[in-house]
Amino acid sequence: MGQKKSIKVALVGNPNTGKTSLFNQLTGLNQKVGNYPGITVEKKTGLLKLSAEIDAEIIDLPGTYSINPTTLDEDIVLKTLINDGHEDFPDVIIVVADVENIKRNLLIFSQIKDLNIPTILVLNMSDQMRKKGITIDLEALKEKLKTEIILVSARKGLGIDEVKKAIVNYKELSTSSLANIKDRIDSVFFSELKKTFPNNPLYKSWLLITQADNLDFLSVNDRDLVNNFRTDIDKINKYQHKETILRYKKINEILKKTYTLDRTHGTDLRSKLDKILTHKIWGYVIFALILFVIFQSVFDWASVPMDFIDSSFASLSSWVKTVMPPGMFTDLLSEGIIPGIGGVIIFIPQIAILFLFVAILEETGYMSRVVFLMDKIMRKYGMSGKSVVPLISGTACAIPAIMAARNISGWKERLITILVTPFTTCSARLPVYAIIIALIIPQKRVLGIFSLQGLTLLSLYVLGFASALFAGYVLHKVLKVESRSFFVIEMPDYKLPSLKNIAITVLEKTKAFVFGAGKIILAISIILWFLASNGSTDFKNAEEIVKNELKDSNLSQEEFNQKLSTYKLENSYIGMIGKAIEPAIKPLGYDWKIGIALVSSFAAREVFVGTLATIYSVGSDDENNTTIKERMAAEVNPETGEKLFNFPVGMSLLIFYAFAMQCMGTLAIVKRETNSWKWPLFQLVSMGILAYVAAFITYSLLS
Amino acid sequence: MKTTIANLKVGEKGVIEDIALENIPLTLLEMGCLPGIDVELLQIAPLKDPLYIRVNGSYLAIRKETAQQITISKL
């Protein structure tokens, strides 16, 4: 068998042109999503089998309007295409263009063409041509653009085979340039540039000197030559603008002869829908209704699979205990690893459902209208209209939500969004809220319809959003970060969402959670298990010590076991930690057992319930079927003799969990996204102080 | 009559005359917002900002502060 041949293909094009749909069509589920080293732009690659001998490795470069590197995304595209030694440097480039907006899409095409790499132009959404009144003289356009052009409908799967064929035959494609930037901007300057780098395409040399960040691959000598041309940056910027204008002139000339658009055919679906969806009253009403439906569904639809996951993992744990020989490893498996994995899996339903909705809103084009509606409001709080997506996503999990803040262009607006997103009530807070509310709020109805417990939960959600906005407002006033925010968003056409695209998005976001937070939650569960099942010498000799102490009293075996377990817990490592912090948390109304749960929650909030379950399961044998809630309700404060989880303590805990930054997964993501430990530490400390003070005030006022 | 995009009323059109290049993103130029191109104001957000425009076949929303940097002559 001979060596398999692999063709490298890069997909380039404007956002909203269906580039990703084409990528999905070509690669199906053979995709890998990673990050570019050191930065936070997603890198998507996929494999396409063209024949028994030939594979294509397809890389979906970020959607951009040009390859002038003014954003992180453009920087990636430029970096990949400018350096023929780059690991992703393509053999052939596919420029994906929206047939309806061909003029704008040809700008990046004309830039790519001038790099003299074989290029295929794919005109997507060609099934819409007749409806929109578009006619194209394809042969003439091919000749003028000096390239192969393929009409495609990525959503309907039309034209995909032609694209594959063109990839196989990429060597036949022309590599000649399109625009002549040399004579029409400044012939002296560009002749000089050509003379300095005689072996480069002129446009490539020009790209090198328009920016200084992507020159690492050049020799020191070449870098100096480049920098010699960079003495007058203003001139370069002016030429960049001129270049754009020139390219558009050229494109207009070409399209005049080859492309016609009969406007009378255009439907006015866009303007009709826009009138309602961005209406000053109805726009907000509809958005509020959509949010309501989303949250309702997240809770309703997710509860069945969540209960199922919960009980499955519980029975798996006890099954492991019965079939495996007792010992350290069995304990680790049944009390550490299995509950740990269960604690990750249980959030998948809510996260998947939430991102299903977010993906639908984005695919249909509605999300851009929300950004348009909300921008002015969000700016008061130091954010942008684009911050709405992270804040909504934050109600599932802050980790994918903070990653969604990437497409906010101004650094200050993006930073504030990242910093305040953890205030929104994420699904990990929910089990904590649920059990405490059940303990301290009576099952009464207000006005006969609203459940008091439900209203309390709703207030906590409102508190989450309100504190996010308030924190944004404060940060907006306080943070001295130099940043200009240029807000330009496209308002795409309304369209029906593609199932395939949505499925892949949901899968990706869920994976981001499982591998982002999951690893940490699992690791912490194992550490906790270790800390709870090991301890000082008193812990190891617990049985004899307790026996010795109680040798005169007449205790049943059951009562003895209870005493023993309590003694063990107190002397385990985790018990020692809990006792050590007890003085600090006493003003909030908590005892050392809650202290243990608080400490373990610093890994991830939902561990609170699990930890309390472990702590209070102490002493209860298997036949004793009381729930965690009943055990917590029965817990008595030894100093006062009253119930431990009374109203003031419960409220103080709710407030503490609403504000505290107790999620290592989020801290790790914030570190990655802001590229420094400064901001996650700032979050940890400031939210911690806020939580402590607020919980202290709550407890003091109520008790 | 010379004015800026920020002063158009909904439904009004103009031709771009001049752009304060140092104050607007290159992206906007790259989307085809260039001198000589027609621009139409489609909608204004409920709180008077951002503005929803059509330019060069693209539908865009830009903030008022950016719109003020683009001089047009009204059609």
Chai-1 contact restraints between the chains, C-beta under 6 A:
chainA,res_idxA,chainB,res_idxB,connection_type,confidence,min_distance_angstrom,max_distance_angstrom,comment,restraint_id
A,Y65,B,T27,contact,1.0,0.0,6.0,A-B,restraint_1
A,Y65,B,E30,contact,1.0,0.0,6.0,A-B,restraint_2
A,Y65,B,M31,contact,1.0,0.0,6.0,A-B,restraint_3
A,S66,B,E30,contact,1.0,0.0,6.0,A-B,restraint_4
A,T70,B,L26,contact,1.0,0.0,6.0,A-B,restraint_5
A,N101,B,G57,contact,1.0,0.0,6.0,A-B,restraint_6
A,K103,B,G57,contact,1.0,0.0,6.0,A-B,restraint_7
A,R104,B,M31,contact,1.0,0.0,6.0,A-B,restraint_8
A,R104,B,G32,contact,1.0,0.0,6.0,A-B,restraint_9
A,R104,B,S58,contact,1.0,0.0,6.0,A-B,restraint_10
A,L107,B,E30,contact,1.0,0.0,6.0,A-B,restraint_11
A,H241,B,L21,contact,1.0,0.0,6.0,A-B,restraint_12
A,T244,B,L29,contact,1.0,0.0,6.0,A-B,restraint_13
A,T244,B,E30,contact,1.0,0.0,6.0,A-B,restraint_14
A,I245,B,L34,contact,1.0,0.0,6.0,A-B,restraint_15
A,Y248,B,L34,contact,1.0,0.0,6.0,A-B,restraint_16
A,T278,B,Q43,contact,1.0,0.0,6.0,A-B,restraint_17
A,K280,B,P46,contact,1.0,0.0,6.0,A-B,restraint_18
A,F372,B,A45,contact,1.0,0.0,6.0,A-B,restraint_19
A,F372,B,A61,contact,1.0,0.0,6.0,A-B,restraint_20
A,D375,B,P50,contact,1.0,0.0,6.0,A-B,restraint_21
A,K376,B,L47,contact,1.0,0.0,6.0,A-B,restraint_22
A,K376,B,D49,contact,1.0,0.0,6.0,A-B,restraint_23
A,F486,B,P25,contact,1.0,0.0,6.0,A-B,restraint_24
A,F487,B,R63,contact,1.0,0.0,6.0,A-B,restraint_25
A,V488,B,T27,contact,1.0,0.0,6.0,A-B,restraint_26
A,V488,B,L28,contact,1.0,0.0,6.0,A-B,restraint_27
A,V488,B,I62,contact,1.0,0.0,6.0,A-B,restraint_28
A,I489,B,A61,contact,1.0,0.0,6.0,A-B,restraint_29
A,E490,B,L60,contact,1.0,0.0,6.0,A-B,restraint_30
A,M491,B,Y59,contact,1.0,0.0,6.0,A-B,restraint_31
A,M491,B,A61,contact,1.0,0.0,6.0,A-B,restraint_32
